[in-house]
Amino acid sequence: MLSVVVAPWGAEPVFERNGDEPHDAASTMKVAVLAALHRVGADPRAPVPVVNAFVSRAGGEFANDPDRDSDPVPWTLLGATVPLGLLTERMITHSSNLATNLCLARAGHGAVAEVWRRAGATRSASPRGIEDHPARAAGVHNRVTARDLVRLLQSLDGEPELLALLERNAFRVDLAAGLPPGTRVAFKNGWLPGVRHCVGLVRPDDCPPYLLAVCYTGPLASGADEAAADPAARLVARISAAVWERRRAISRAGAGTARSAG
């Protein structure tokens, strides 16, 4: 299943393919956790003990597997106390699963649900933490659609610090790989075996900004974080490149309704 949504910043989509089809959220749900932390007023200087034990939404506890995490840095901090801002940064820039669950514990599931509600999401939710396998087995799933991911990024208008953090994403694959070098893009990708997604706000120098969300579920997705090892990542990049070539048409379609991206 391939889902694609393209929209001018601040306007309705100008192109949709399977935009409302649900997919496993993978790491795209980390954007909702980021927004929740900001909106509950979490202090980035607040001390957070780095532990690997979390309350499951199904009851009991679960833990993250370091071998399934793309970021080794928070694992070197186990047993220490660090500023919340450090964990927030690693959650987005290096897609740390451990940091995500620590941030989620601070924000609360209710605040994350409110982020999706405020964005106007219709079929997306992230009611459990990363690798909460007991909850998953009980039928509690993190789901997204390409349309709702576009809504989620649209909802960050007025929160430029969050978009700035998304611009520092270290995994310059997927959507970013389809853009000319140096193009500004605030984005989050996510991958698992069988899943490859990316959503981003692209800011060309020669026309207004636009949003692109691509969600892919299928056999092309190997689950590797490098494009060379994941055909689905290369597919997302090709879609991004094709949309880039039509960027002026996107802005014309949304003329008069797009907001400034700051």
Salt bridges, closest charged atoms under 4 A:
GLU12 OE1 - ARG147 NH2 2.74
GLU16 OE2 - ARG147 NE 3.67
ASP24 OD2 - ARG136 NH1 3.07
ASP43 OD1 - ARG45 NE 3.11
ASP71 OD1 - ARG90 NH2 2.86
GLU89 OE1 - ARG168 NH2 2.98
GLU114 OE2 - ARG117 NH2 2.61
ASP148 OD1 - ARG151 NH1 2.58
ASP157 OD2 - ARG259 NE 2.63
GLU159 OE2 - HIS38 ND1 2.88
GLU159 OE1 - ARG39 NH2 2.71
GLU161 OE2 - HIS38 NE2 2.78
GLU167 OE2 - ARG184 NH2 2.76
GLU167 OE2 - ARG203 NH2 2.44
ASP174 OD1 - ARG196 NE 2.79
ASP206 OD2 - ARG247 NH2 2.71
ASP206 OD2 - ARG248 NH2 2.49
ASP230 OD2 - ARG196 NH1 2.91
